[in-house]
Amino acid sequence: MPAEAAESVFPQLEALLPHVQKPIQYVGGELNSTVKDWDSCDVRWALMYPDAYEVGLPNQGVMILYEVLNEQEGVLAERTYSVWPDLEALMREHGVPQFTVDSHRPVRAFDVFGLSFSTELGYTNMLAALELAGIPLEARDRGLDDPIVMAGGHAAFNPEPIADFIDCAIIGDGEQAVLEVTALIRAWKAEGRPGGREELLLRLAKTGGVYVPGFYDVEYLPDGRIARVVPNRSGVPWRVSKHTVMDLDEWPYPKQPLVPLAETVHERMSVEIFRGCTRGCRFCQAGMITRPVRERSITGIGEMVEKGLNATGFEEVGLLSLSSADHSEIGDIAKGLADRYADDKIGLSLPSTRVDAFNIDLANELTRNGRRSGLTFAPEGGSERIRKVINKMVSEEDLIRTVATAYGNGWRQVKLYFMCGLPTETDEDVLQIADMATRVIQKGREVSGSNDIRCTVSIGGFVPKPHTPFQWAPQLSAEETDARLAKLRDKIRGDKKYGRSIGFRYHDGKPGIVEGLLSRGDRRIGAVIRAVYEDGGRFDGWREHFSYDRWMSCAEKALAPYGVDVDWYTTRERGYEEVLPWDHLDSGLDKDWLWEDWQDALDETEVEDCRWTPCFDCGVCPQMDTHIQIGPTGKKLLPLTVKNAAPSAG
């Protein structure tokens, strides 16, 4: 790498900042950010969350990897985010490349450009960053001095739509994986980069835990389905395995959470209290791909909260996981933290609470020191029948009992989250959402003796995801989704007695169709993404930037030569024998088990949580040599430390 390539571009950038909105997001220097000496490091990572700073900075995944890498001797990691269209235009005009916010070095000067995708709608932002960085968009056009472009995050469990643009993908937990990759790059560089880029990628692929799309050929059947995916190099595995970190207490990151300079979507410090979920909700990709459940110990959580608050000064702690109230010691954790920070007015929050895991003691602990905001519950389906289909075992009685307790204890606002377009769903299933909301308000008025209570119904469109039992399911078209939601809206608004107390928020069906195209797409979708990008597509996760018409017209042109279309990828049901684009990526889940669970869904059969019942043979534990890790440890949080005591030596 030529030394001059790594010079800071801040002098050129600074001249552009007065002409853009929110220039603060590009200047770096956040509390707890790290700038290491470039020349004393031999492996250098540029980490990107491909969205705006305000969404990307609080992202836990990037923050953890940033710290894990920077703790290593001779390794540096810097961050970069998507630049808004106003700055992008100026950078192109003035020849300023995509830069990191830490030391404003060009992204192309780094060894690895790692992107974390929690949603597929960031793909056009990746192409914008590559082009601004001066890195060829397609992997096959890159040379020895271009960084290795690596994808991670939940969307990387099906990286096929971006296979042309990335050099490799890592599926699963990143903490250990990035260190293994770093060691391989370090050795290859020390040997004088033998065999060039291809040799490095081959070494990565041979580990069995790094997927290099260029080393696999995809063959298609005449009807457009995939015939098979075959390695085209010797020594490359037929299936690539996910990474699983088994002892979360050994990885207490982030220790020094970043404190943003500009306002961001989450103004709090977050601690991940466990990883994985075995509730088995059939729509939930995150729950399926992060198995098995691995709990952080109560004492480990306490130490992370203490260090994090000392390092940041935040006044709220988010206890993160896919279902935080399911932690085997959640009551003790909440009480212990509330006791410890009673004088400091530190608020605690759980992202959303399961109806059947909610209890008023827990809720009271969570709000003891902070403000009593609304409670969020996610029944997901409006009818008992559809909740059996999706394996969300919550009865309407459970919900009413829970909200009655909440309203009776002084809460005034409850938010309920549902999905529209679930497999086998009818209009009637969705219209029952209005009945449920009405019962909630009715019960709330009854127990609180007040009419001043609210219930907000929030609805998202269902998108079938890879590695879930619904990966074979047809998606509801945008038109049908919109029609169904219009009927629901009319029913809620037409209710003279309760309608005014029910808020109604929903997304139209169009973004869901694009997300569905990208989430279950194969390599042919790369041409669509590129066409959308070249037509100006950016920030597709933002309503004001998203253009459904652009996606549809680009897809029509790009897919025509293959004889498939958007409906083929979205609203078409798949069969058992079909090779799915991600079948060669091993999430640990047995495909036959997923298929049986899909058949159970169609039969409206519920399945228990395997954490507390015998194993259902989903395949994860034996195949990944992992196991469910849960407490209780029997320990309590207090007294861990005596506050305001003299600092100990050491």
C-alpha positions as CSV (number, residue, x, y, z in Angstrom):
1,M,0.0,0.0,0.0
2,P,1.6,3.3,-1.0
3,A,2.1,5.5,2.1
4,E,0.6,8.6,0.5
5,A,-2.6,6.7,0.0
6,A,-3.2,6.7,3.7
7,E,-3.0,10.5,4.3
8,S,-6.0,12.2,6.0
9,V,-8.4,13.8,3.6
10,F,-9.8,16.1,6.3
11,P,-8.3,19.3,4.8
12,Q,-10.3,18.7,1.6
13,L,-13.4,17.5,3.5
14,E,-13.4,20.4,5.9
15,A,-13.9,22.9,3.0
16,L,-17.1,21.0,2.0
17,L,-18.7,20.7,5.5
18,P,-20.2,24.2,5.7
19,H,-22.3,23.3,2.6
20,V,-24.0,20.2,4.0
21,Q,-26.7,19.3,6.6
22,K,-25.4,17.9,9.9
23,P,-21.7,18.3,9.2
24,I,-21.0,17.1,12.8
25,Q,-21.6,13.5,11.8
26,Y,-18.4,13.5,9.6
27,V,-15.8,14.9,12.0
28,G,-15.2,12.0,14.4
29,G,-13.5,12.4,17.7
30,E,-16.4,10.9,19.7
31,L,-15.8,10.0,23.4
32,N,-14.2,6.5,23.5
33,S,-13.2,6.5,19.8
34,T,-9.8,5.2,19.0
35,V,-7.1,6.5,16.7
36,K,-4.0,4.3,16.5
37,D,-0.7,5.0,14.8
38,W,-1.1,3.9,11.2
39,D,2.5,2.9,10.6
40,S,2.8,0.7,13.7
41,C,-0.1,-1.5,12.6
42,D,0.2,-4.1,9.9
43,V,-3.5,-5.1,9.6
44,R,-6.0,-2.3,9.1
45,W,-9.8,-2.6,9.1
46,A,-12.4,0.0,7.9
47,L,-15.8,-1.0,9.4
48,M,-19.0,0.3,7.9
49,Y,-22.6,0.2,9.0
50,P,-24.1,1.2,5.6
51,D,-26.5,3.8,6.8
52,A,-26.4,7.3,8.1
53,Y,-24.3,8.1,11.2
54,E,-27.3,8.5,13.4
55,V,-28.4,4.9,12.7
56,G,-24.9,3.4,12.3
57,L,-23.1,4.8,15.4
58,P,-25.3,3.0,18.0
59,N,-25.0,-0.3,16.2
60,Q,-23.8,-2.8,18.7
61,G,-22.2,-5.2,16.2
62,V,-19.9,-2.6,14.7
63,M,-19.1,-1.1,18.1
64,I,-18.0,-4.5,19.4
65,L,-15.8,-5.4,16.5
66,Y,-14.2,-1.9,16.5
67,E,-13.1,-2.5,20.1
68,V,-12.1,-6.1,19.8
69,L,-9.8,-5.3,16.8
70,N,-8.4,-2.1,18.4
71,E,-7.4,-4.0,21.5
72,Q,-5.0,-6.1,19.4
73,E,-1.4,-5.1,19.1
74,G,-0.5,-4.0,15.6
75,V,-4.2,-3.9,14.4
76,L,-6.3,-0.9,13.9
77,A,-10.0,-0.5,13.1
78,E,-11.7,2.7,12.0
79,R,-15.4,3.4,11.2
80,T,-17.1,4.8,8.2
81,Y,-20.8,5.5,7.5
82,S,-23.0,6.3,4.5
83,V,-22.7,10.0,3.5
84,W,-25.9,11.8,2.7
85,P,-26.6,12.7,-0.9
86,D,-25.6,16.4,-0.4
87,L,-22.1,15.5,0.7
88,E,-21.9,12.6,-1.8
89,A,-22.4,15.1,-4.7
90,L,-19.7,17.5,-3.3
91,M,-17.2,14.6,-2.7
92,R,-17.6,13.5,-6.3
93,E,-17.2,17.0,-7.6
94,H,-14.1,17.7,-5.5
95,G,-12.5,14.2,-5.7
96,V,-12.8,13.4,-2.0
97,P,-12.9,9.7,-1.4
98,Q,-15.0,7.7,1.1
99,F,-13.2,8.3,4.4
100,T,-13.2,7.0,8.0
101,V,-14.5,9.3,10.7
102,D,-11.7,8.3,13.1
103,S,-8.7,9.7,11.2
104,H,-10.3,10.6,7.8
105,R,-8.2,8.2,5.9
106,P,-9.4,6.9,2.5
107,V,-11.3,3.6,2.8
108,R,-9.2,2.2,-0.1
109,A,-6.0,2.4,2.0
110,F,-7.2,-0.3,4.4
111,D,-6.7,-4.0,4.2
112,V,-10.3,-5.0,4.8
113,F,-13.5,-3.1,4.2
114,G,-16.0,-4.8,6.5
115,L,-19.7,-4.0,6.1
116,S,-22.4,-5.1,8.7
117,F,-25.8,-5.6,7.2
118,S,-28.7,-5.9,9.6
119,T,-31.1,-5.2,6.7
120,E,-30.9,-5.8,3.0
121,L,-32.0,-2.3,2.3
122,G,-28.4,-1.1,2.8
123,Y,-27.1,-2.7,-0.4
124,T,-27.2,0.4,-2.6
125,N,-25.4,2.3,0.1
126,M,-22.6,-0.2,-0.1
127,L,-22.2,0.4,-3.8
128,A,-22.1,4.2,-3.2
129,A,-19.4,3.7,-0.6
130,L,-17.4,1.4,-2.9
131,E,-17.6,3.9,-5.8
132,L,-16.7,6.9,-3.6
133,A,-13.7,4.9,-2.2
134,G,-12.4,4.2,-5.7
135,I,-12.8,0.4,-5.2
136,P,-14.2,-1.4,-8.3
137,L,-17.8,-2.3,-7.7
138,E,-17.4,-5.9,-8.8
139,A,-15.1,-8.3,-6.9
140,R,-13.6,-9.7,-10.1
141,D,-12.2,-6.3,-11.1
142,R,-10.3,-5.7,-7.9
143,G,-6.5,-5.8,-7.7
144,L,-3.9,-6.4,-5.1
145,D,-4.1,-3.0,-3.6
146,D,-7.8,-3.0,-3.1
147,P,-9.2,-3.9,0.3
148,I,-10.9,-7.3,0.8
149,V,-14.6,-6.4,0.9
150,M,-16.3,-8.5,3.5
151,A,-20.0,-8.7,4.5
152,G,-21.4,-9.7,8.0
153,G,-24.5,-9.2,10.0
154,H,-27.9,-10.9,9.7
155,A,-28.4,-10.2,6.0
156,A,-25.1,-12.0,5.3
157,F,-26.8,-15.3,6.0
158,N,-27.9,-15.0,2.4
159,P,-25.2,-12.9,0.7
160,E,-26.1,-14.2,-2.8
161,P,-27.8,-10.9,-4.1
162,I,-24.5,-9.1,-3.4
163,A,-22.2,-12.0,-4.4
164,D,-20.8,-9.9,-7.3
165,F,-19.8,-7.0,-5.1
166,I,-18.3,-8.7,-2.0
167,D,-15.1,-10.7,-1.8
168,C,-16.3,-12.8,1.1
169,A,-18.9,-13.0,3.9
170,I,-18.8,-14.2,7.5
171,I,-22.0,-15.6,8.9
172,G,-22.7,-15.7,12.7
173,D,-20.9,-14.0,15.6
174,G,-18.0,-11.8,14.5
175,E,-15.8,-11.5,17.7
176,Q,-13.6,-14.5,17.1
177,A,-14.0,-14.5,13.4
178,V,-12.4,-11.1,12.8
179,L,-9.4,-12.1,14.9
180,E,-8.9,-15.3,12.8
181,V,-9.2,-13.3,9.6
182,T,-6.7,-10.8,11.0
183,A,-4.2,-13.5,11.7
184,L,-4.5,-14.9,8.2
185,I,-4.0,-11.5,6.6
186,R,-1.1,-10.7,8.8
187,A,0.7,-14.0,7.9
188,W,0.0,-13.5,4.2
189,K,1.3,-9.9,4.3
190,A,4.4,-11.0,6.2
191,E,5.2,-13.5,3.5
192,G,5.1,-10.8,0.9
193,R,1.5,-11.3,-0.3
194,P,2.2,-14.5,-2.2
195,G,-0.3,-15.5,-4.9
196,G,-2.0,-12.1,-4.7
197,R,-5.6,-11.5,-3.8
198,E,-6.7,-14.9,-5.0
199,E,-4.3,-16.7,-2.6
200,L,-5.5,-14.7,0.4
201,L,-9.2,-15.5,-0.4
202,L,-8.3,-19.1,-0.9
203,R,-6.7,-19.3,2.6
204,L,-9.8,-17.6,4.1
205,A,-12.2,-20.0,2.3
206,K,-10.2,-23.1,3.4
207,T,-10.9,-22.3,7.0
208,G,-14.5,-23.4,6.4
209,G,-15.9,-20.3,8.1
210,V,-15.5,-17.6,5.4
211,Y,-17.7,-17.7,2.3
212,V,-16.0,-16.5,-0.9
213,P,-18.8,-16.4,-3.6
214,G,-16.2,-16.3,-6.4
215,F,-15.1,-19.8,-5.5
216,Y,-18.7,-21.2,-6.2
217,D,-20.5,-21.6,-9.4
218,V,-24.3,-21.6,-9.5
219,E,-26.1,-23.8,-12.1
220,Y,-29.8,-23.1,-13.0
221,L,-32.6,-25.3,-14.2
222,P,-34.6,-24.3,-17.4
223,D,-37.5,-23.0,-15.2
224,G,-35.2,-20.6,-13.4
225,R,-34.7,-22.5,-10.2
226,I,-31.2,-23.3,-8.9
227,A,-29.9,-26.8,-10.0
228,R,-26.9,-26.7,-7.7
229,V,-24.1,-24.6,-6.2
230,V,-20.6,-26.1,-6.7
231,P,-17.1,-25.1,-5.5
232,N,-14.8,-24.3,-8.4
233,R,-11.5,-24.7,-6.5
234,S,-10.1,-27.6,-4.6
235,G,-10.0,-27.3,-0.9
236,V,-13.0,-25.1,-0.7
237,P,-15.8,-26.5,1.5
238,W,-19.2,-27.5,0.0
239,R,-20.9,-25.8,3.0
240,V,-19.7,-22.8,5.0
241,S,-20.4,-22.8,8.8
242,K,-21.5,-20.0,11.0
243,H,-19.5,-18.7,13.9
244,T,-20.8,-19.0,17.5
245,V,-19.2,-17.4,20.5
246,M,-19.9,-19.7,23.4
247,D,-18.9,-17.8,26.6
248,L,-20.3,-14.3,26.4
249,D,-18.7,-13.4,29.8
250,E,-15.3,-13.7,28.0
251,W,-16.4,-11.1,25.5
252,P,-17.8,-8.2,27.6
253,Y,-17.9,-5.7,24.7
254,P,-18.3,-2.9,24.2
255,K,-16.3,-1.9,27.4
256,Q,-16.0,1.7,26.3
257,P,-19.2,2.4,24.3
258,L,-19.0,5.2,21.8
259,V,-20.8,8.4,22.7
260,P,-22.2,10.1,19.6
261,L,-21.6,13.8,18.7
262,A,-24.8,14.2,16.9
263,E,-28.3,13.0,17.9
264,T,-28.7,9.3,17.1
265,V,-31.6,6.8,17.1
266,H,-30.7,5.4,20.5
267,E,-29.4,7.7,23.2
268,R,-28.5,5.1,25.7
269,M,-25.9,2.6,26.7
270,S,-26.8,-1.0,25.7
271,V,-25.7,-4.3,27.2
272,E,-26.5,-7.5,25.5
273,I,-27.8,-9.8,28.2
274,F,-28.0,-12.9,26.1
275,R,-27.7,-14.1,22.5
276,G,-30.0,-16.5,20.7
277,C,-33.7,-17.4,21.2
278,T,-35.5,-20.7,21.3
279,R,-39.1,-19.5,21.4
280,G,-39.3,-20.7,17.8
281,C,-41.4,-17.9,16.3
282,R,-41.5,-19.1,12.7
283,F,-41.2,-15.7,11.1
284,C,-38.2,-14.6,13.1
285,Q,-34.8,-15.0,11.3
286,A,-32.8,-13.5,14.2
287,G,-34.2,-16.1,16.6
288,M,-33.4,-19.0,14.2
289,I,-29.9,-18.0,13.1
290,T,-28.5,-17.0,16.5
291,R,-29.3,-20.3,18.3
292,P,-28.4,-21.6,20.8
293,V,-29.3,-19.4,23.7
294,R,-26.2,-18.1,25.6
295,E,-26.8,-16.1,28.7
296,R,-24.4,-13.5,30.1
297,S,-24.1,-14.0,33.9
298,I,-25.8,-11.6,36.3
299,T,-22.4,-10.5,37.6
300,G,-21.0,-10.1,34.1
301,I,-24.0,-7.9,33.2
302,G,-23.5,-5.9,36.4
303,E,-19.8,-5.3,35.6
304,M,-20.6,-4.2,32.0
305,V,-23.2,-1.8,33.1
306,E,-20.9,-0.2,35.7
307,K,-18.0,0.1,33.3
308,G,-20.2,1.4,30.5
309,L,-21.9,4.0,32.6
310,N,-18.5,5.2,34.0
311,A,-17.1,5.4,30.4
312,T,-20.1,7.2,28.9
313,G,-22.2,9.2,31.3
314,F,-25.5,7.9,29.7
315,E,-28.5,8.0,31.9
316,E,-30.3,5.0,30.5
317,V,-29.3,1.4,30.1
318,G,-30.9,-0.8,27.5
319,L,-30.9,-4.6,28.4
320,L,-30.7,-6.0,24.9
321,S,-31.5,-9.5,23.5
322,L,-34.2,-11.0,21.3
323,S,-36.5,-11.5,24.3
324,S,-34.9,-9.9,27.3
325,A,-37.6,-10.9,29.8
326,D,-36.6,-14.5,29.1
327,H,-33.2,-14.2,30.8
328,S,-33.4,-16.8,33.7
329,E,-32.4,-14.1,36.2
330,I,-34.1,-11.0,34.7
331,G,-35.9,-10.2,37.9
332,D,-32.7,-10.2,39.9
333,I,-30.9,-8.2,37.2
334,A,-33.5,-5.5,37.1
335,K,-33.8,-5.2,40.9
336,G,-30.1,-5.3,41.4
337,L,-29.4,-2.6,38.8
338,A,-32.4,-0.5,40.1
339,D,-31.1,-0.8,43.7
340,R,-27.5,0.0,42.7
341,Y,-28.4,3.1,40.7
342,A,-31.3,4.4,42.8
343,D,-29.4,7.6,43.7
344,D,-28.2,8.2,40.2
345,K,-31.6,8.2,38.5
346,I,-30.3,5.7,35.9
347,G,-33.3,4.4,33.8
348,L,-33.5,0.8,32.6
349,S,-35.3,-0.4,29.4
350,L,-36.1,-3.6,27.7
351,P,-36.6,-3.2,23.9
352,S,-40.0,-5.0,24.0
353,T,-41.5,-7.4,26.4
354,R,-43.2,-10.7,25.8
355,V,-46.8,-10.7,27.0
356,D,-46.3,-14.0,28.9
357,A,-42.9,-13.0,30.4
358,F,-44.2,-9.6,31.7
359,N,-44.8,-9.1,35.4
360,I,-45.5,-5.9,37.2
361,D,-42.6,-6.4,39.6
362,L,-40.2,-6.4,36.7
363,A,-41.9,-3.4,35.1
364,N,-41.8,-1.5,38.3
365,E,-38.0,-2.2,38.7
366,L,-37.4,-1.0,35.2
367,T,-39.2,2.3,35.7
368,R,-38.1,2.9,39.3
369,N,-35.3,5.3,38.5
370,G,-36.3,6.5,35.1
371,R,-39.5,7.8,33.5
372,R,-42.5,5.6,33.0
373,S,-42.9,5.5,29.3
374,G,-45.2,3.3,27.3
375,L,-45.0,-0.5,27.3
376,T,-44.5,-2.4,24.1
377,F,-45.9,-5.9,23.5
378,A,-45.7,-7.9,20.3
379,P,-48.6,-10.3,19.8
380,E,-47.7,-10.3,16.1
381,G,-50.9,-11.9,14.9
382,G,-54.5,-10.6,15.4
383,S,-56.2,-13.9,15.8
384,E,-55.6,-17.0,18.0
385,R,-55.4,-19.1,14.8
386,I,-52.7,-17.0,13.1
387,R,-50.7,-17.0,16.3
388,K,-50.6,-20.8,16.2
389,V,-49.4,-20.6,12.6
390,I,-46.5,-18.4,13.6
391,N,-45.9,-20.2,16.9
392,K,-46.4,-17.1,19.0
393,M,-48.0,-18.8,21.9
394,V,-49.9,-15.8,23.5
395,S,-53.6,-16.0,24.1
396,E,-55.8,-12.9,23.9
397,E,-56.6,-13.6,27.6
398,D,-52.9,-13.4,28.5
399,L,-52.7,-10.1,26.7
400,I,-55.8,-8.6,28.3
401,R,-54.6,-9.7,31.8
402,T,-51.2,-8.2,31.2
403,V,-52.4,-4.8,30.0
404,A,-55.0,-4.7,32.8
405,T,-52.2,-5.1,35.3
406,A,-50.2,-2.3,33.5
407,Y,-53.1,0.1,33.3
408,G,-54.1,-0.7,36.9
409,N,-50.6,0.2,38.0
410,G,-50.5,3.6,36.5
411,W,-49.3,3.0,32.9
412,R,-51.3,5.1,30.4
413,Q,-50.0,3.9,27.1
414,V,-49.5,0.5,25.6
415,K,-48.1,-0.2,22.1
416,L,-49.0,-3.4,20.3
417,Y,-47.0,-4.7,17.4
418,F,-48.5,-6.9,14.6
419,M,-47.6,-8.2,11.2
420,C,-49.7,-8.3,8.1
421,G,-49.3,-10.8,5.3
422,L,-48.4,-13.9,7.4
423,P,-48.8,-17.3,5.7
424,T,-52.4,-18.5,5.5
425,E,-53.6,-15.1,6.8
426,T,-57.1,-13.9,5.8
427,D,-58.8,-10.5,6.1
428,E,-60.6,-11.8,9.2
429,D,-57.3,-12.5,11.0
430,V,-56.2,-8.9,10.4
431,L,-59.5,-7.4,11.3
432,Q,-59.3,-9.1,14.7
433,I,-56.5,-6.7,15.5
434,A,-59.1,-4.0,15.9
435,D,-61.2,-6.2,18.2
436,M,-58.1,-6.8,20.4
437,A,-57.2,-3.1,20.6
438,T,-60.8,-2.3,21.5
439,R,-60.7,-4.9,24.3
440,V,-57.4,-3.4,25.6
441,I,-58.9,0.1,25.8
442,Q,-62.1,-1.2,27.3
443,K,-60.2,-3.1,30.0
444,G,-57.8,-0.2,30.5
445,R,-60.7,2.3,31.2
446,E,-62.3,-0.2,33.5
447,V,-59.3,-0.9,35.7
448,S,-57.9,2.7,35.7
449,G,-61.2,4.4,36.1
450,S,-60.0,6.9,33.5
451,N,-60.8,7.5,29.8
452,D,-57.3,9.0,29.3
453,I,-55.5,5.9,28.1
454,R,-54.1,5.0,24.8
455,C,-53.2,1.9,22.8
456,T,-51.1,2.3,19.6
457,V,-51.4,-0.5,17.0
458,S,-48.2,-0.7,14.9
459,I,-48.1,-3.0,11.9
460,G,-45.3,-4.2,9.7
461,G,-45.5,-6.2,6.5
462,F,-44.3,-9.8,6.8
463,V,-41.2,-10.7,4.8
464,P,-40.2,-14.4,4.5
465,K,-36.6,-14.8,5.5
466,P,-33.8,-17.4,4.8
467,H,-33.1,-20.1,7.5
468,T,-36.6,-19.9,8.9
469,P,-39.6,-22.3,8.5
470,F,-41.2,-19.6,6.4
471,Q,-38.4,-19.5,3.8
472,W,-40.7,-21.5,1.5
473,A,-43.7,-19.3,2.0
474,P,-45.4,-17.0,-0.6
475,Q,-45.2,-13.3,0.3
476,L,-48.4,-11.2,0.1
477,S,-48.3,-8.7,-2.7
478,A,-48.1,-5.0,-2.0
479,E,-51.6,-4.4,-3.4
480,E,-53.2,-7.1,-1.2
481,T,-51.3,-5.9,1.9
482,D,-52.5,-2.3,1.3
483,A,-56.1,-3.4,0.8
484,R,-56.1,-5.5,4.0
485,L,-54.6,-2.6,6.0
486,A,-57.1,-0.2,4.6
487,K,-60.0,-2.4,5.9
488,L,-58.4,-2.6,9.3
489,R,-57.9,1.2,9.4
490,D,-61.6,1.8,8.4
491,K,-62.7,-0.6,11.2
492,I,-60.6,1.2,13.9
493,R,-61.7,4.6,12.7
494,G,-65.3,3.6,12.4
495,D,-65.4,2.7,16.1
496,K,-67.1,5.7,17.7
497,K,-66.6,4.5,21.3
498,Y,-63.0,3.4,21.3
499,G,-61.4,4.4,17.9
500,R,-60.1,7.8,19.2
501,S,-58.0,6.1,21.8
502,I,-56.4,3.7,19.3
503,G,-53.4,5.0,17.4
504,F,-52.7,3.2,14.1
505,R,-49.3,3.1,12.4
506,Y,-48.5,1.0,9.5
507,H,-46.1,0.7,6.5
508,D,-47.5,0.2,3.1
509,G,-46.6,-3.1,1.3
510,K,-44.1,-1.7,-1.2
511,P,-40.8,-1.6,0.8
512,G,-41.6,-5.2,2.0
513,I,-41.7,-6.5,-1.6
514,V,-38.2,-5.0,-2.2
515,E,-37.0,-6.4,1.0
516,G,-38.4,-9.8,0.1
517,L,-36.7,-9.6,-3.3
518,L,-33.4,-8.9,-1.7
519,S,-33.7,-11.3,1.3
520,R,-34.6,-14.4,-0.8
521,G,-32.9,-13.5,-4.0
522,D,-30.0,-15.2,-5.7
523,R,-27.0,-13.9,-7.7
524,R,-29.2,-12.7,-10.5
525,I,-30.6,-9.9,-8.2
526,G,-27.1,-8.3,-8.2
527,A,-27.9,-6.8,-11.6
528,V,-31.1,-5.3,-10.1
529,I,-29.2,-3.7,-7.2
530,R,-26.6,-2.3,-9.5
531,A,-29.2,-0.8,-11.9
532,V,-31.1,0.8,-9.0
533,Y,-27.8,2.2,-7.6
534,E,-26.9,3.6,-11.1
535,D,-30.3,5.2,-11.3
536,G,-29.7,7.1,-8.1
537,G,-31.0,4.6,-5.5
538,R,-29.7,5.3,-2.0
539,F,-30.9,5.0,1.6
540,D,-33.7,2.6,0.7
541,G,-34.5,2.1,4.3
542,W,-35.7,5.7,4.5
543,R,-39.2,6.4,3.3
544,E,-38.2,9.8,1.8
545,H,-35.5,8.2,-0.3
546,F,-37.1,4.9,-1.2
547,S,-38.6,4.5,-4.7
548,Y,-40.7,1.4,-5.4
549,D,-41.1,2.4,-9.0
550,R,-37.4,2.6,-9.5
551,W,-36.9,-0.9,-8.0
552,M,-39.7,-2.4,-10.1
553,S,-38.6,-0.9,-13.4
554,C,-34.9,-1.8,-12.9
555,A,-35.9,-5.4,-11.8
556,E,-38.1,-5.8,-14.9
557,K,-35.2,-4.9,-17.2
558,A,-32.4,-6.7,-15.3
559,L,-34.4,-9.9,-14.8
560,A,-35.9,-10.2,-18.3
561,P,-32.9,-12.2,-19.8
562,Y,-33.3,-14.8,-17.1
563,G,-37.1,-15.4,-17.6
564,V,-37.9,-14.6,-13.9
565,D,-39.5,-11.5,-12.3
566,V,-40.2,-9.9,-9.0
567,D,-43.2,-12.1,-8.3
568,W,-41.1,-15.2,-8.9
569,Y,-38.9,-14.2,-6.0
570,T,-41.6,-12.8,-3.7
571,T,-45.1,-14.1,-4.0
572,R,-44.2,-17.6,-5.3
573,E,-44.3,-20.5,-2.8
574,R,-41.2,-22.8,-2.9
575,G,-41.3,-26.6,-2.8
576,Y,-39.4,-29.1,-0.6
577,E,-37.0,-30.2,-3.4
578,E,-36.1,-26.7,-4.5
579,V,-32.4,-25.7,-3.9
580,L,-32.6,-22.4,-2.1
581,P,-29.9,-19.8,-2.8
582,W,-28.5,-20.1,0.8
583,D,-28.5,-23.9,1.2
584,H,-24.7,-24.0,1.1
585,L,-24.5,-21.7,4.1
586,D,-24.9,-23.6,7.3
587,S,-26.7,-21.8,10.0
588,G,-26.8,-25.1,12.0
589,L,-30.5,-25.6,11.4
590,D,-31.4,-28.8,9.8
591,K,-33.4,-28.2,6.5
592,D,-35.7,-31.1,7.2
593,W,-36.5,-29.8,10.6
594,L,-37.3,-26.4,9.1
595,W,-39.5,-28.0,6.5
596,E,-41.4,-30.0,9.2
597,D,-41.9,-26.8,11.2
598,W,-43.3,-25.2,8.0
599,Q,-45.8,-28.1,7.7
600,D,-46.6,-27.7,11.4
601,A,-47.4,-24.1,10.7
602,L,-49.8,-25.0,7.9
603,D,-51.5,-27.4,10.3
604,E,-51.6,-24.7,13.0
605,T,-49.5,-26.8,15.4
606,E,-47.6,-25.1,18.1
607,V,-44.1,-26.1,19.3
608,E,-42.7,-25.5,22.8
609,D,-39.6,-23.6,23.7
610,C,-36.8,-26.2,23.7
611,R,-35.0,-24.3,26.5
612,W,-37.3,-25.8,29.0
613,T,-38.5,-28.9,27.2
614,P,-36.8,-31.9,25.5
615,C,-34.8,-31.1,22.4
616,F,-36.7,-30.9,19.0
617,D,-33.6,-31.7,16.9
618,C,-33.4,-28.4,15.1
619,G,-29.8,-29.4,14.5
620,V,-27.9,-26.5,15.9
621,C,-26.3,-27.9,19.1
622,P,-24.8,-31.2,17.8
623,Q,-23.8,-29.7,14.4
624,M,-22.2,-26.6,15.8
625,D,-20.8,-28.4,18.9
626,T,-22.6,-25.9,21.0
627,H,-25.2,-26.1,23.7
628,I,-27.8,-23.9,25.4
629,Q,-26.3,-21.9,28.3
630,I,-28.6,-20.6,30.9
631,G,-28.5,-19.8,34.6
632,P,-29.5,-19.2,37.2
633,T,-26.1,-18.7,38.7
634,G,-27.7,-18.0,42.1
635,K,-25.6,-14.8,42.5
636,K,-26.9,-11.4,43.3
637,L,-25.7,-8.0,42.0
638,L,-25.3,-6.3,45.3
639,P,-23.0,-5.6,46.8
640,L,-20.6,-5.6,43.9
641,T,-18.9,-2.4,44.7
642,V,-19.3,0.3,47.4
643,K,-20.0,3.5,45.5
644,N,-17.7,6.5,46.1
645,A,-15.1,4.3,47.9
646,A,-11.4,5.1,47.4
647,P,-10.1,3.7,44.2
648,S,-8.2,0.4,44.7
649,A,-4.6,0.1,43.6
650,G,-4.0,-1.8,40.4
